[in-house]
Amino acid sequence: MCKSDSSHNTPKQRYEPLDLAELTLHSVSERKHLAQVSGFAKVADPGASFLEWLDTLPDCFGAKQLRTAADAIVAARKADRPVAMAMGGHVVKVGCGPIVIDLMQRGIVTAITCHGATAIHDVEVAMLSATSEDVGDTIRDGRFGMVRETATFFAEAAYHAEKNKCGYGQAIGEMVLTQELPHASFSMLATAAKLGIPATVHVAMGTDTVHMPAMADGAQIGRAALTDFRLLCSVIKDMEADAHNGIGGVWCNVGSAVILPEVFLKALSVARNLGAKLDKLHTINLDMLRQYRTAQNVVGRPVAPGFGHHITGHHEILLPMLRQAIIEKYPGNPI
């Protein structure tokens, strides 16, 4: 106890510093170690191949998850199991559409899923070779989102879906092709339509600029999006593990923090309710931040322990790296 001025009536302290002389110590050789030299980074030689470089990354955290994710996707395609990529709008805005298109063309990504914002950016890129307005500049005078061409296209796509009894994603992709938009080769939805790959668009009414003009028909949009939800349920049901090798499909969520994780959870429940065995499904979340819904509804709750994977970082870095790892590990069309 510290000495105090006797002129003050200092209250007695409840605690005194603990005497640590009786602590029991043990040898460091008896301890389990989480970090070991065998898992440390190696130094890649100049001119190393991508796989050689990938193998030099430390065997922990993000690098380990990246390799595991690539292995899961390759294994799924070798077993003829679906690989679905669900994407937020930033996948298009940061220029990663060509990465996804290449994976579709190679037969690696077998289904794509997005929300309304992703679809808008995808179409505008096909239409204009550019997208994404400066919201801070246009929100103050009411010009934000008030563009005629995009709104007209999506209103016509909802009508096309109604007329042809198809989903929103298919209708949008087909219209990009039939209208021969000048940069259609950059459209993921058009590529999916051309290849006959399921493409679903999951719309939350009022979240997208194309819902503001009077030409938007909520009933048509809703029916088209509901058709897409039921199509997605079919895709996820098919992710059931192969009876012979136990390998299931892969769900990859890229940059959607709320809408697509919620859609996935409901579609997964539908598939399981109809008898699908999906514990061996691999789920992957790629984003700059770890969010509650992606942690719970993508990586955590839906799958068995060890089958959910977080890879945190920028899309424009992670997606090209993931693609390269996949195609180096399994070049050509898997099927």
Secondary structure as GFF3:
##gff-version 3
##sequence-region A 1 335
A	DSSP	three_ten_helix	28	30	.	.	.	ID=ss1
A	DSSP	three_ten_helix	37	39	.	.	.	ID=ss2
A	DSSP	alpha_helix	50	55	.	.	.	ID=ss3
A	DSSP	alpha_helix	61	78	.	.	.	ID=ss4
A	DSSP	beta_strand	83	87	.	.	.	ID=ss5
A	DSSP	alpha_helix	90	93	.	.	.	ID=ss6
A	DSSP	alpha_helix	97	105	.	.	.	ID=ss7
A	DSSP	beta_strand	111	115	.	.	.	ID=ss8
A	DSSP	alpha_helix	116	128	.	.	.	ID=ss9
A	DSSP	alpha_helix	135	138	.	.	.	ID=ss10
A	DSSP	alpha_helix	148	164	.	.	.	ID=ss11
A	DSSP	alpha_helix	168	178	.	.	.	ID=ss12
A	DSSP	three_ten_helix	184	186	.	.	.	ID=ss13
A	DSSP	alpha_helix	188	195	.	.	.	ID=ss14
A	DSSP	beta_strand	199	202	.	.	.	ID=ss15
A	DSSP	three_ten_helix	209	211	.	.	.	ID=ss16
A	DSSP	alpha_helix	218	237	.	.	.	ID=ss17
A	DSSP	beta_strand	250	254	.	.	.	ID=ss18
A	DSSP	alpha_helix	259	273	.	.	.	ID=ss19
A	DSSP	beta_strand	282	287	.	.	.	ID=ss20
A	DSSP	alpha_helix	292	293	.	.	.	ID=ss21
A	DSSP	pi_helix	294	300	.	.	.	ID=ss22
A	DSSP	beta_strand	308	312	.	.	.	ID=ss23
A	DSSP	alpha_helix	315	329	.	.	.	ID=ss24
###
